[in-house]
Amino acid sequence: MPFEKGDKNINREGRPLGARGMTTKIREALEKYGETKTGEKKMVMDALASQAVKMALNGDVQMIKLIWNYMDGMPKQGIDLDVKTNVNEEDRALLREIAEKLKEKDGGSEERSQKLLPK
């Protein structure tokens, strides 16, 4: 549903100057010092990291994956874009004709025209 002119629900002034976003608020909270159960003063961020490591060491598979992904990065997902098709000769000839016309139109761009041809 697009915005309509004069819609009273549109915030025309935007976020007020000086207002902090959620990421800033979370970062500020993580940088504060708190007291642990043992009475030790510790940054919230450090306490959170310690708890995450404890959970991973206790066998929490999700936490192990999370820590591993933050340390090494997510594994790249390969996607095979080569699609094998069963195209009859008549359709193949038509596709070749279209590819040739595109090649002429593009000034000889072989790459674009070859993408149309089935393998």
N, C-alpha and C positions, 0 to 999 in steps of 0.2 A: 504494500500500500504506500504510494508515494506521498510526500509531504504536500499539503495544499496551502496556498497563500492564505494568510490570516488564521491559520490553525492555532488555537490558544494553547495547545499542548506542547508547542515547540519552544524550547528554551533558547530564546534569542540572545541572551546575554552570556551564555556559556557558563563554564565553571568559574567561580569568583577568583580574582587574582590572589595569589598566595595560598590557595587551597592545596593541600597535599593529596596526592593520589594514594591508592591502596598499597602499591609497591613501596613507596616512601614510608608509609606508616608501619608496614611490616618490617622493613629494614631498621627503622628506629627502635621498634620493639625488640628485635634480635640483638641490637647493640647495647641494650640496657643490662645492668648487673642485677642479679637476683641471688637469693640464698637457696642452696640445695637442702635436701633433707638432713644432711649431716652438719648443716650450719656453715658450709663453705661458701664464700662469695665467688660467683662464677658468671661470666657473660651468658645470657640466654642462648645465644648462638652456639656457644661451646657445649652447654648442657644438652641442647637439642642434637648436636652432632654425636655426643657421647651416647645418648639414648638410642640413636639410629644404629650406631655400631653395636651396642649391646643387643638390640633386637636382631640384627643380622647374625651375630655370633650365637644367638639362641635358636637359629634355624629359620627365621622369618624370611621366606624365599622372596617375597615382594621387596623387602628392605635390602636384601642382598643384590637384587637386580637394580634397584634404585641407586645404591651406592656405586655399583660397578659401572652403570651408565654415566654417572656424574664423573667418575674417575677417568674412564676411557672414551666416553661418548657412545651413543647408540650405534649398533652395527648398521652399516648401509644396507638398504633393501634393494636388491637388484630386480628390475622389471624387464622381462623379455618382450620387446615390442615387435619382433619379427613374427608375423602371423602367416601361417601356411594356409592357403585356400585351395579349394577345388573349383577352379573356374574353367568352363568349357572353352574351346578354341574360338568360337564366335564372340563370346564376351571378352576374351583375351585380346582379340583383334580390335574390338571397339575401344578397349582401354588403351591399347598401343596408339590408336588414332588420336584419342583425347590427349595422351601424353605428348605426342608429337606437336599437336596444336598448342599446347601449353608451352612447350619448348620454344616454338616459333614466337609466341606472344611474349615470353620472358627474355627474348634475345639469346636463346641458346642455353638456358639453364637446365642442364642435364639432371641435376640433383632433384629438383622438384618433380620433374616429369617421371623419373624412375620410381618415386614413392607411390605412384598410382598403380604401377604394374605389379600384379600378384606374383608371388614366388612359386 
